[in-house]
């Protein structure tokens, strides 16, 4: 399986997991000039921008650790773009979550980090 297919599989798995936790999907793979947001969901009254990271090995850090400052800035800029284009969504409180997916003995492990970083 190539990296794009693994990434899509990780996004699908993350979306299913978060829906089981009570979140509702609003948009997938929202793209703008500054980048892409993997999942946009609602969690009660909150609008949640979610970055999904898959790591087959942790030699260079976990998926969650790979969402460093530059990536965070791209996600924030993309979220601003989304909110400008969707004024109703801009009235909701928002947050940024990270979902890290990695293989383990039983299949795939999911680590959900709500409010992983702030503006």
C-alpha positions in Angstrom: 0.0 0.0 0.0 1.4 3.4 -0.9 1.6 6.5 1.4 -1.5 8.1 -0.1 -3.6 5.0 0.4 -2.3 4.6 4.0 -3.1 8.3 4.7 -6.7 7.9 3.4 -7.1 4.7 5.4 -5.9 6.6 8.6 -8.3 9.5 7.9 -11.2 7.1 7.5 -10.3 5.3 10.7 -9.9 8.5 12.6 -13.2 9.8 11.3 -15.0 6.6 12.3 -13.3 6.7 15.7 -14.3 10.3 16.4 -17.9 9.7 15.2 -18.0 6.9 17.8 -16.9 9.5 20.4 -19.8 11.7 19.5 -18.3 14.1 16.9 -20.1 14.9 13.7 -18.4 15.3 10.3 -18.7 18.7 8.6 -16.0 18.5 5.9 -13.1 16.3 4.7 -9.9 17.4 3.1 -10.7 21.2 3.1 -8.1 22.8 0.9 -7.1 26.4 0.4 -4.0 28.2 -0.8 -2.2 27.8 2.6 -2.8 24.0 3.0 -5.3 21.4 3.9 -7.4 20.4 7.0 -8.0 16.6 7.1 -11.3 16.7 9.0 -13.6 19.4 10.2 -16.1 18.1 12.8 -18.4 19.4 15.5 -18.1 18.3 19.1 -21.3 19.7 20.8 -21.0 23.4 20.2 -17.3 23.4 19.2 -16.0 23.4 15.6 -13.0 21.1 15.6 -10.2 21.2 13.0 -8.4 17.9 12.9 -5.0 16.9 11.6 -4.6 13.1 11.1 -1.1 11.7 11.1 -0.1 8.1 10.3 3.4 6.8 11.3 4.4 3.3 10.5 7.4 3.6 12.8 8.3 6.0 15.6 12.1 6.3 14.7 11.6 10.0 14.1 8.9 10.6 16.6 5.2 9.9 16.8 2.6 11.2 14.5 1.4 13.7 17.1 5.0 15.0 17.6 5.3 15.7 13.9 2.7 18.4 14.0 5.2 21.1 14.8 5.0 24.9 14.7 5.1 25.3 10.9 2.3 22.8 10.4 0.3 24.4 13.1 0.6 27.8 11.4 -0.6 26.3 8.1 -3.6 24.7 9.9 -4.5 27.9 11.6 -4.3 29.9 8.3 -6.4 27.3 6.6 -9.0 27.3 9.5 -9.2 31.1 9.1 -9.9 30.7 5.4 -12.6 28.2 6.2 -14.2 30.5 8.8 -14.2 33.4 6.4 -16.0 31.3 3.8 -18.4 29.9 6.3 -19.7 32.8 8.5 -22.2 30.6 10.4 -19.3 28.3 11.5 -17.3 31.3 12.7 -19.8 31.9 15.5 -18.9 28.6 17.1 -15.9 28.2 19.5 -13.2 26.3 17.8 -10.2 24.1 18.6 -7.4 22.1 16.9 -7.1 18.3 17.6 -4.6 15.8 16.4 -5.2 12.2 15.8 -2.1 10.0 15.5 -2.6 6.5 13.9 0.2 3.9 14.2 0.4 0.1 13.9 0.4 -2.1 16.9 0.1 -5.8 17.6 -3.7 -5.8 17.4 -3.9 -3.7 14.2 -3.9 0.1 14.4 -3.6 2.3 17.5 -5.4 5.6 17.6 -4.2 8.5 19.8 -6.7 11.4 20.0 -5.3 14.7 21.4 -8.1 17.2 21.8 -7.1 20.8 21.9 -3.6 19.8 20.8 -2.5 23.4 20.2 -4.0 26.9 20.3 -3.8 30.1 18.3 
